[in-house]
């Protein structure tokens, strides 16, 4: 079976949804290969959900198209033509443009480098964590010397300095893992390797690791939407 017949487009998602919540919506319909969640600067968000079997994808459409999730009526259909690939900026970085419009990433001179991130960390997770210290205008994650590293730009100097003080050696968490991170001022004289890992590979690893030792039928005993 082709990937197009197994991959669903899920539209009209809330702007603050996480991959874990998308999986909780769909796992009862069958084994999931990959979830690719996209949150643009302005909601709604959307996702691509790939099942192992095309029949499971059809059941998911029947069960969830039009489903009311957190006040949003979901649009669930086959992703015609297969998965649509986004740009590297969509996958690995975010920014806050003027009036919420798309354009070149908005950087600042108030930048910190975050090391020690878990491999499952996304720019969304990093931005959420670093906003505890102030107003973030840009975030990015990438692989650096075998580990996951992040760059975060703040809108002002005071927030940058407070982030270094407050969030250095803080516990970073997302739905899949946790780690203690280091936060220091970005050194523009150094060159940092920015080679993001394949987003779909990360998503596949998450799905497989979560289902290890626990079948989808086991998990279906939890409370789920109809």
BELKATA-V364631 format. One record per pair of residues at least 4 apart in sequence whose ideal C-beta (glycine too) atoms are under 7 Angstrom apart, sorted by the first residue. I is the first residue (numbers start at 0). J is the second residue. D is the distance in whole Angstrom. If there is no record, write none. Layout:
i={I/I}
j={J/J}
d={D/D}
This chain:
i={0/0/0/2/2/2/3/3/3/3/4/4/5/5/5/5/5/6/6/6/6/6/7/7/7/7/7/7/7/7/7/8/8/8/8/9/9/9/9/9/9/10/10/10/11/11/11/11/11/12/12/12/12/12/12/13/13/13/13/14/14/14/14/16/16/16/17/18/18/18/18/18/19/19/20/21/21/21/21/21/22/22/22/23/24/24/24/25/25/25/26/26/26/27/27/28/28/28/28/29/29/29/29/29/30/30/30/31/31/31/31/32/32/32/32/32/33/33/33/33/33/34/34/34/34/35/35/35/35/35/35/36/36/37/37/37/37/37/38/38/39/40/40/40/40/41/43/47/47/50/50/51/53/54/55/56/57/58/59/59/60/60/60/62/63/63/64/64/64/64/65/65/66/66/67/68/78/85/85/87/87/88/88/90/90/91/91/91/91/91/92/92/92/92/92/93/93/93/93/94/94/94/94/95/95/96/96/96/96/104/105/105/106/106/107/107/107/107/109/109/109/109/109/109/110/110/110/110/111/111/111/111/111/111/111/111/112/112/112/112/113/113/113/113/113/113/114/114/114/114/115/115/115/115/116/116/116/116/116/116/116/116/116/117/117/117/118/118/119/119/119/119/119/120/120/120/120/120/120/121/122/122/122/122/123/124/124/125/125/125/125/125/126/126/126/128/129/129/129/129/129/130/131/131/132/132/132/132/132/133/133/133/133/134/134/134/135/135/135/136/136/136/137/138/138/139/139/140/140/140/141/141/141/141/142/142/142/142/143/143/143/144/148/150/153/153/153/154/156/157/158/159/160/161/162/162/163/163/163/163/166/167/167/168/168/169/170/170/171/171/171/172/175/196/196/197/198/199/200/201/202/203/204/205/206/207/210/213/213/215/219}
j={4/5/53/6/49/81/77/78/80/81/53/56/49/50/52/53/56/47/49/78/81/82/47/48/56/59/60/75/76/77/78/45/47/76/78/21/45/46/48/73/75/43/45/74/43/71/72/73/74/16/43/44/45/46/71/42/44/69/71/38/42/43/44/20/21/44/174/22/34/36/174/205/23/174/24/25/34/36/46/48/26/31/34/223/63/68/224/31/48/59/31/215/218/219/223/55/58/59/62/50/51/52/55/215/50/51/215/48/49/50/206/49/50/51/203/206/49/199/202/203/206/46/48/202/206/46/47/82/198/199/202/44/46/44/45/46/85/89/44/123/44/95/96/99/101/99/71/78/82/55/56/55/57/58/59/60/61/62/63/75/64/75/76/225/73/75/73/74/75/76/72/73/73/224/72/73/82/89/90/91/195/92/104/195/198/122/139/140/141/195/104/122/137/138/139/122/123/126/138/104/105/136/137/105/136/100/101/102/105/137/136/137/137/152/136/152/153/154/152/153/155/156/158/159/150/151/152/185/151/159/162/163/182/183/184/185/148/150/183/185/125/148/149/151/180/182/146/148/180/181/178/179/180/181/120/125/140/147/148/149/171/178/180/147/176/178/147/201/173/175/176/201/205/124/125/140/147/149/173/140/126/138/139/140/127/128/173/129/138/140/149/151/130/135/138/171/135/138/151/162/166/135/165/166/158/161/162/165/166/153/158/161/162/153/154/158/151/152/153/152/153/154/152/149/151/149/150/147/149/195/148/193/194/195/147/194/195/196/148/191/192/192/191/185/158/159/162/158/160/161/162/163/164/165/166/182/167/182/183/184/182/181/182/179/181/180/177/179/177/178/180/177/205/200/201/201/202/203/204/205/206/207/208/209/210/211/215/217/218/219/223}
d={5/6/5/5/7/5/7/7/6/4/4/7/6/5/7/5/5/6/5/4/6/6/7/5/6/6/7/6/7/6/6/7/6/6/4/7/6/5/6/6/5/7/5/4/5/5/6/6/5/5/6/4/6/6/7/7/7/5/5/6/3/7/6/5/6/6/6/6/5/5/7/7/6/4/7/7/5/6/5/7/5/6/6/7/6/7/6/6/5/6/6/6/6/5/5/5/5/4/6/5/7/6/3/7/7/4/6/6/7/6/5/4/7/6/7/7/4/6/5/5/7/6/5/5/7/6/4/7/7/6/6/7/5/6/5/6/6/6/4/6/7/7/6/6/7/5/7/6/5/4/5/7/7/7/6/7/7/6/6/7/5/5/6/7/6/5/7/7/4/7/6/7/5/6/6/5/6/4/6/6/7/5/6/7/5/6/6/6/6/4/7/5/7/6/4/5/7/6/5/4/5/6/5/6/5/5/6/5/6/6/5/6/5/5/6/4/6/6/6/4/6/5/7/4/6/7/5/4/5/6/6/6/5/7/6/6/7/6/6/5/7/7/4/6/6/5/7/5/7/5/6/6/4/5/4/7/6/4/7/6/6/6/6/7/4/5/5/7/6/4/5/6/6/5/6/6/5/7/6/6/6/5/6/5/6/6/4/6/5/6/5/7/6/5/4/5/5/7/5/6/7/5/7/7/6/5/4/5/6/5/3/6/6/6/4/6/6/7/6/5/7/5/4/7/5/6/5/6/5/7/6/4/6/5/6/5/6/5/4/6/5/7/7/7/4/4/7/7/6/6/6/7/7/6/5/6/6/5/6/6/5/6/4/6/7/6/6/6/6/5/5/4/6/6/6/7/6/6/6/7/7/6/6/6/6/7/7/5/6/6/7}
